[in-house]
C-alpha cells in the first residue's frame, strides 16, 4: 500500500507518517522501481501501535524504547497486544459514558455531581460551610478524586468514612474553625503544635498511616505541596508538624 493508504488505514495524516519516519519510530520501506514506497501490514501494525502509545501519553522517546522491546516478536502477538490495548480503552470510555449518563439523569446538578458517588457521600457530610479551609479541603479531595483510579477512589472514600462523629469538641467543624483562625498567624504560633496534636488524636489509625505513607510518594504526596502553595505558613506548619507527630507515634 502507498503512504496515503497507510495513513488512512490507521487514522493519521501522511505528515504524521513522515514525522515518525524522521523520529525513527517507523522504518522507511525501500522504494520500488517506480519510485514509490510500498508499505505492508507490519508497517500498519507498528504505526497503529505508535498512535495508541501517544494517546496513552507516552513520549516519543518512551515509544521508541517500547518498540525496541517488541523487535522480533510474532505479528500475531503484537496484534493481540494492540487489541488488548484497544479493549482497555473501550472499557474506560464505557465507564466514563456510564458516569455521564448517570449525571444527565439527575434532575439537578450541584458542584459535587462531578465527583465519584463514593466521595460525593463523604463531601455531603463535611461541615465546610462558612470555612475557607473547609472549602480548600473539599477542593483538594475533589481534585484527588478526579485523578485517581476507580479502585483508589473507592478505598479513599472508605477511609474518609472512618472519621469520628462530630463529638467531644474534636470534630471536623471545630478543626476547620481553628485552621481558619491560623490564616494570618506566624508559623511559631503555639496553636500550630496544639492543633497538630489535636489532629493526631482525631485521625483514625488507617488515615494517619495513609497520610504518612503518601508524603514521600511523587503521585500521592502532592497534597502537602499544594498546601504549601495555597495556605499560610502557620496552616502548613500544622500539617508538617502533624506528619512528624504521626511518624513519631508509628515508631513507638
Secondary structure, 3 states (H helix, E strand, C coil): CCHHHHHHHHCCCHHHHHHHHHCCCCCCCCECCCCCECCCHHHHHHHHHHHHHHHCCCCHHHHHHHHHHCCCCCHHHHHHHHHHHHHHHHHHHHHHHHHHHHHHCCCCCCHHHHCCHHHHHHHHHCCCCCCHHHHHHHHHHHHHHHHCCHHHHHHHHHHHCCCCCCCCCCCHHHHHHHHHHCCCCCCCCHHHHHHHHHHHHHCCHHHHHHHHHHHCCCCCCHHHHHHHHHCCHHHHHHHHHHHHHHHHHHHC
